[in-house]
Amino acid sequence: MKESTDWILLIDDDPIFIWLAQKMIAKLNDKRIVKTFANGEDALIFLKEVYAPNDSYLVLLDINMPIMSGWDFVDAIATAEVFNENKENFTIHIVSSSTDPADQEKAGQWSMVKGYFAKPLELDDMRLILGHTSA
């Protein structure tokens, strides 16, 4: 059996957010492999190619993106048979500029969505997302 891989997937169509998130992850010295995607469809294609049940997938996900929205991405992960039945190896955090309470409520509909963060993301938010204790 292959050794497990820990992934961080940054899924957002805003290149500035992607850049800042990568800088924060590096500053916190996180050793997971970071992959970036401008939309949910590209991320889903990647996951279908590399998915392994013993790997872990930490996803920072925007809601409003072209081609495939964040909600459509979460729904695709939740319903795809190619991924583990219980989806325990997926942890998704919504990172959005939306302050609509309906979006926050919708995020709670999926057990794999563990958090909802408003942009701009702060370093302390990233610490929480990555599971690092405060410095």
N, C-alpha and C positions, 0 to 999 in steps of 0.2 A: 504494500500500500504506500502511495506517495505521501511525502510529508505535507502537512497542511499549510495553506497560505492564508495570510490575513490581508484582506483588501480594504482600501478606502476608495469608494467611488464618489467623485464630485460630479453631480449632474446639474448643470446650470448653463443657460445660454449667455450669461454675463461674464465675459473674460476677466473683468476686474475682480469679481467675486472669486472666480477660480484661482486667480493669481494670489489674492490675499489669503484664501483658505490654504493654499499650498505653503505659503510663507509661515502661517500660524502652525501648521502641522510640523514643518521643519523646525521651527523655534521650540516646539514642545518635544522635539527629538523622538517623534513617533516613528517606529520602524516598519509600519505596515506599507504595503505597496499601494501607491496612489495612482489611480487612473481617472482621467477627466473626459467628460462627454458634454456636448452642447445640447443634447435632447435625450429624452427617455428611450427612444427607439434605438439609437446607437448604443446606449448602455445595455439594453435588452439583448441586442445582437451579440455584444461582447460576452454577456453572462451566459448565453446559450452555448457559446463556443468554449468557455473556460470553466464553467460551473463544476464544482466538486463538492459532494455532501459534507466532507470534513473541513472545508475551507470556511472562513468567516467573511461576511460582507457587511461593512459599515457604510451606509449610504447617506450622503448629504444631498438633499433633493429639493430643487426649486419646483414651484407649482406651475407657473405660467411660462411655458416654453413652446417653441414651434415644433411641428411634426408630431410629437407625443408629449402631452402634459405630464406633470408629476403624478397627478391622480391616475391617469391611464397607465403610467409605469407601475405604480403600486398595485393596481388592479391586475395587471399582467403578471406580476410576480406572485400575487396571491392565488391566481387561478391556473398558472402554468404547472403542468404535471412534471416537467423536467426538473423542477426544484423540489427539495424536501417537502414532504407532506405538511409538516408542522412549521416550516419556515424559521426554525429556531436559529439558523445560522445567518439570518438577515436581521440587521438592526437599521432602521430608517429614521432619519431625523429630517423633518421638513425645515428648510431654511428659505423664508419667503419675505418679500416686501409687503405681502397682503396682511392687513390687520383685520380682515373680515372675520368676525366670530364664527361664521358658518364654515370657513376653511379650517379653523382650529378644531371645531366640533367634528368635521369630516375626517380630520387626521386621526381622531380617536376611534374610528370605526375599524381600523386594522390593528391587530395585536403587534405586528412587527414595527409599527410606527411608534417610536419611543419618545419623541420630543417634537416640539414646534418652536422654532427660533425665528425672531424677526431680524431682518437685515437692517443695518449692517451687523454682521456677526462680530462679537467681541472675543478677545483672547480667552476670557473666563468661560464664555459659551463653548468655545472649542475645547477647553479643558474638560468640561462636563461631557461633551459629545464623545471625546476620545477616552473618557473614563480615567483621566489623570486627576490626581488630587491637586488642590490649589498650592501654589508655591509659597 
